[in-house]
Amino acid sequence: MKTAVIILFHGSRADGSTETARTIAEFVRKRGGYDTVTTAFLQNVRPGLSDAIRDSAAHNIEKIVVVPFFLQLGMHVTKDIPALVSEARRRHPGVQIELTRAVGAHPQMADIVLDLIEHGQ
């Protein structure tokens, strides 16, 4: 099944704010074995999630996995993003669109914190 991964970030107007997002997407792209890995942003930066899903669907992607790169389970994660994904499912009925848990909810986040404590930068 032709699969795309969209890593969804909050987005910021600050200069260089997308650099980390694109770096993370590149790490996933190199290690994941998916057909495409892209970034999308909830606010302030393009592409937005709806645009990224539309672009993936236009390239004959059969399955899209949306990964919210959010640390806290606030309104964006619990309400806004699920609503956007639900709308995308209605617009693209021939594409399987999955939404994962937010990155911050993953147990391996503790490993990252410990690594930063032990090794600094």
Backbone torsions as a table, in degrees:
resi	resn	phi	psi	omega
1	MET	NA	128.6	-179.7
2	LYS	-72.1	116.1	-170.5
3	THR	-121.4	135.7	174.6
4	ALA	-114.5	144.3	172.8
5	VAL	-113.1	130.1	174.2
6	ILE	-117.3	115.5	177.2
7	ILE	-92.7	118.2	-173.3
8	LEU	-99.8	121.1	178.7
9	PHE	-110.4	165.0	179.8
10	HIS	-65.9	-54.3	-177.1
11	GLY	100.5	144.4	-178.2
12	SER	-149.2	150.7	176.1
13	ARG	-81.6	-7.1	-177.9
14	ALA	-64.3	141.3	177.1
15	ASP	-58.0	136.1	177.9
16	GLY	75.2	8.4	-174.5
17	SER	-67.1	-21.0	-178.4
18	THR	-89.8	-7.4	-175.8
19	GLU	-59.6	-46.9	179.5
20	THR	-63.2	-41.8	179.6
21	ALA	-59.1	-46.3	-178.1
22	ARG	-68.8	-33.8	176.4
23	THR	-64.6	-45.4	178.7
24	ILE	-62.3	-43.5	177.9
25	ALA	-60.2	-38.6	179.0
26	GLU	-66.4	-40.5	175.1
27	PHE	-58.2	-47.1	-179.6
28	VAL	-64.8	-41.9	-179.9
29	ARG	-58.2	-45.5	-177.3
30	LYS	-69.7	-31.8	-173.6
31	ARG	-101.9	-17.7	-167.3
32	GLY	-89.6	-30.2	-177.6
33	GLY	75.5	23.3	178.3
34	TYR	-92.5	160.0	-178.6
35	ASP	-65.9	-42.6	174.4
36	THR	-142.5	149.6	172.4
37	VAL	-133.6	120.3	-178.3
38	THR	-132.3	169.8	174.9
39	THR	-108.9	154.8	171.5
40	ALA	-144.9	163.4	-174.9
41	PHE	-134.3	142.8	-178.7
42	LEU	-77.1	-35.8	-177.1
43	GLN	-143.6	154.1	166.2
44	ASN	69.9	-16.6	-175.7
45	VAL	-135.0	147.6	176.2
46	ARG	-102.4	150.4	1.1
47	PRO	-81.9	151.8	171.0
48	GLY	-78.4	170.8	-177.9
49	LEU	-61.1	-45.2	-179.3
50	SER	-60.0	-40.3	178.8
51	ASP	-66.2	-42.8	-179.3
52	ALA	-64.9	-40.3	177.4
53	ILE	-65.7	-45.0	178.6
54	ARG	-58.8	-44.1	-179.9
55	ASP	-64.2	-40.5	178.1
56	SER	-64.5	-45.9	-179.6
57	ALA	-61.3	-35.6	179.9
58	ALA	-68.0	-18.7	179.4
59	HIS	-101.2	28.1	174.8
60	ASN	61.2	29.3	173.7
61	ILE	-72.5	134.7	-178.5
62	GLU	-94.8	-26.9	-177.6
63	LYS	-138.6	133.2	177.0
64	ILE	-122.2	129.3	176.0
65	VAL	-111.4	119.2	179.5
66	VAL	-99.2	123.6	-179.9
67	VAL	-114.6	107.3	178.3
68	PRO	-72.8	114.5	178.8
69	PHE	-89.5	68.6	-178.7
70	PHE	-124.7	141.6	-177.9
71	LEU	-88.8	-31.0	-177.1
72	GLN	-114.4	150.8	-176.4
73	LEU	-92.4	59.1	179.4
74	GLY	-84.7	-163.6	-175.5
75	MET	-60.2	-36.0	179.0
76	HIS	-60.7	-45.8	-176.6
77	VAL	-73.7	-40.4	-173.8
78	THR	-86.4	-24.5	-175.7
79	LYS	-124.5	-57.2	-170.9
80	ASP	-63.7	-50.1	-177.0
81	ILE	-66.6	-46.9	176.1
82	PRO	-57.3	-35.9	178.6
83	ALA	-66.3	-41.5	178.0
84	LEU	-64.5	-40.8	179.1
85	VAL	-67.1	-40.8	177.8
86	SER	-60.4	-44.3	177.8
87	GLU	-63.4	-41.2	179.3
88	ALA	-63.5	-36.9	177.1
89	ARG	-62.8	-38.0	178.0
90	ARG	-67.8	-38.3	-178.0
91	ARG	-76.0	-25.6	-175.9
92	HIS	-128.5	67.9	-173.9
93	PRO	-64.0	-21.4	179.9
94	GLY	-85.3	-0.2	-177.6
95	VAL	-114.9	131.4	174.8
96	GLN	-79.8	119.3	-178.4
97	ILE	-118.3	118.4	-179.2
98	GLU	-111.1	149.0	177.5
99	LEU	-121.9	121.0	178.5
100	THR	-85.0	173.3	170.1
101	ARG	-65.0	160.9	176.0
102	ALA	-69.3	148.7	-179.5
103	VAL	-55.8	-41.2	-176.9
104	GLY	-62.1	-20.0	-179.7
105	ALA	-85.5	-4.4	-176.3
106	HIS	-81.0	136.4	-178.0
107	PRO	-60.4	-25.4	-179.5
108	GLN	-71.3	-8.5	174.7
109	MET	-60.1	-33.6	177.1
110	ALA	-62.6	-36.5	177.7
111	ASP	-63.1	-38.9	178.4
112	ILE	-64.3	-45.6	179.1
113	VAL	-60.9	-44.5	179.7
114	LEU	-64.2	-40.3	177.2
115	ASP	-61.5	-41.9	178.1
116	LEU	-65.3	-38.5	178.2
117	ILE	-64.3	-45.0	-175.6
118	GLU	-76.0	-34.4	-173.2
119	HIS	-116.9	0.1	179.7
120	GLY	66.7	-118.3	-176.5
121	GLN	-74.1	NA	NA
